[in-house]
Amino acid sequence: MKKQLITGLTLAVLSFGMVVETVSYQEPKAVAVNFPNFEPGLKIEGNVAQLFIPKDLMEAVLTQALKVNEQRLKDTAFNRFTLKGTDCNVVGDKLQVSGILQVEHRELLVKNPITGKKHYSPWISVSGRVTQLFGIQVKNNQTVVSNIGAPKIEGLEARWYAELISLAGRYVGPSLAPKLTKELSNFNGLNVRQFAIDKSTPLIASKLGITQDIVRKALEQNIGSINAGINNQSNFVLSFTLPQLK
């Protein structure tokens, strides 16, 4: 019986991409990154300014954003994939999201030819730990987050549902990349450009010995394109070309 169930599940998983009947569920909330009141680091070389956001701060706000709601990656009449218990860490120059991937599966037993009512098998639930790497860049004021490579699945070797979790894991990157992109395009209710202006204005004014009004007016009128990423110290860096300030 167990062998038959395993075979049925495996065949169902291999064909779940063709299942289009959906089950409604609550859509994930759109959450922007909200930093606490903090002062970033500032470095000026020539006419290029760089703002540094510490690694631990970036990790904290992204983890909080992901935990606002558990990520339902897929929801059909036959398969439900949910990522929960998420953590986001900066590893080298990449973001690493990890969590528990729960997979639920059931099969259609019979459909009443008269009423059309469908009867399903009970949901079977299994889970495993999944880790996915993401690259992050901001070019010309636009944030882009992209999944890198295949997800890493841990602790499932030699278990019959390892393939089930592995196949479901393929939904992690494509599902989370757009959400992370949206979150990293809005800092404290501001787009990347305005956030850079607000945070850098007092620091630049202090460093160059000029008034904040002069700095803000110049940046608002002629700040260079914002580029960003994670540097070799794993800090998040926003860089831009300074306009003439004196």
N, C-alpha and C positions, 0 to 999 in steps of 0.2 A: 504493500500500500504506500509506504513511504517513498519507494523508488518511483511509483507511478506519479505521486504528487510532485516529486522533484522534477521528473521529466516534463510534467504538465507546466510547471512554473517556468522551467528553462525555455520551453517552446513559446510560452506566452511572452516571456521577456524578449526573446529574439524577434517577436513580431509586434511588440507594443507600439512601435513607431507608426503602425498603420491604424491604431485605435484613435479615433477622432471624437468620440462621444465624450463630452466634458461634464464635469460636476462643478457647480458654482462654489466658490469659496471667497473668503475675504481677501481682497487685493492687498499686497504689502503697502504700508504707508511710505510716502515719499519723505525721506529724512535728510536734511542738509547737515553738513558738518558744523558743529557749534563748539568753538574753542572757548575756554574760560578766559577771563581777563589776564592776558600775559603779554610780555614784551619779547618779540623775536630778536634774534641776533641780526646784526647788520654788518655787511662788509662792502666797501666801495673800492674798486680798482679802476682807475681811469674814469670813464664815464659809464661804467656798469655797476649797478647796485645789486646786492644779493640779500634776501631775507631768509633767515634760517629758523625753521620750526623744529623743535627737538623731537627726536625719535619717540620718546616715551609719551609725549603729548599727542603726536599723530596716531600712535597705536591706541591710546585711550579713547580718543574721540571716534575713531573708525569702529572700534569694537562696540562702543555704546550705540552707534548708529545702526550696526548690524543686529544688535540685540533688541531693538525696539519691537521688532516682530520676527517671528521665526519664518524662515524663507521656504515657502512652498514652491518647489522648483517645477513640479509637474502634478497635474490633477486631472485624471480621466476616470471613466467608470471602472477601469481595471487596474490602474496604477497611480499611487500617490508617493511622491518623493519629497521629503522635508529635511532641510538642513537646520539643525538647532545646536545650542551650546557653542556658538561661534566665537572665535577669537581672531583678531587681526594683528599681525606682527610685521614689522619691517625687518626683512632679512636681506642683508647686502643692499642692493639697489632695487629691491622688489618688495611687493606686499604679499604676505602669506596669510590666507584665510583657512582656518581649520575648524572642524566641528564634527558632530555626529550626523551621519546621513541615515535617516530612517526610510525604509522602503516598505510600502504596503501593496499587496497584490491580491486580486481575487479573479475568479473566472465566471463566465456566464454559464449557468447550468441549464436553464430552459427559458424560452419565451412563449408566453401564452398566445397562440395564433389568433384568438378571438379578441382578447382585451389588449394585447400588446405588452402586458406587464412582464417585466424581466425578473428572473430569480437568480441571484448570484451565490457563489460559495462565500463562506465567512472570509473577512480580511485576514491575511497572514502577514505579520509584521516582522522584519529583521532589520538590523542596523549595524553600522561599522563606522570607523573614523576615516575621514577624508581630508586631504590637504591639497589646496590649489594655489599656485603662484600667479601673481598678476604684475604686469608692467604698468607704470604710470608715467605719463608725460603731459605737460601743458605747453602747447605750441600756439603762438599767435592768440593767446588768451583762451584757447579751447582745451579743456581737459579730455584726455583719452586714456581709458583703462582697458587693458586687453589681457585675457588669460594666456598664460604661457605653458605650453606642453599639456600633457595629460595629468589628471589628478592622481595623487598618491593615496592608495588604499592600504590601511594597516590592520593587522591582527585578524585577518580572515583566511589565511592560508589553510588549504585542505578542508574548508567548510563548504557544504553544498551550496550555500547562498553567496559565496564569494563572487561568482560571475554576475549574480543579480545586482549586488552592490556596485560592482565595477562598471556595469553598463549604466546604472543610474548615476554614477559619479560623473559621467560625461555631461550631465546637465549643469553641474556646478559652475564651471567657468563661464559658459555663454549666458547663464541666468544672472550671475552676480556682476559681471563686467559692466553692463549698462547701469545697474544700480550704483555701483561704486563711482562710475563716471559722473552720474547725476549728483551724487553727494559731494564729490570733489570739485564740482563746478560752482558750488555755493557755500562760501565760508561765512558763518554768522549772518546769513541773510544777504550777503554781498557776493557779486560775481568776483572772479579772481582778480580782475583789474582793479576794482574799487577797494577790495580787501588790501591789496598791495599798497595802494595809495594811502589808505587810512593808517595802516600799521607803520609804513616807512616814513611818513611825513615828520612826526616829531623826532625820530631818530636821525634822519638826514639833517634836519634843522639844527639839532644839537651838535652833530658832528662837524658841520660846516660853519657853525656860528652865524646863522641867518634866521630870520623869523619863519615860523610855520606857515604864515599866510603866503609868503613868497614861494615856499616849496610846494604847498598844496596847489596854488594857482598854476605853477609851471607843470606839475605832474598831471593835473586835470586836463590841461590843454595839449600836452605833448609828451606823455609818457610813452616809452617804447613798448613793443609787444612783450607780454609776459610769457616767459618760458619757465618751466619748472620740472622737477624730478627729484629723485633721491640720490644724494651724493655718497661718496665712499665712506662717510662716517654714519650713514644710515639716517641722516637728518633730511627733512623735506626742505627744498630750496626753491624760492621764487626769485628769478633774476630778470632784470629789465635795464634798458639803456636810459640813462638820465638825460633830461633836457638841460639846456643852459640855465643855471640857477643864479649866477652872479652877473 
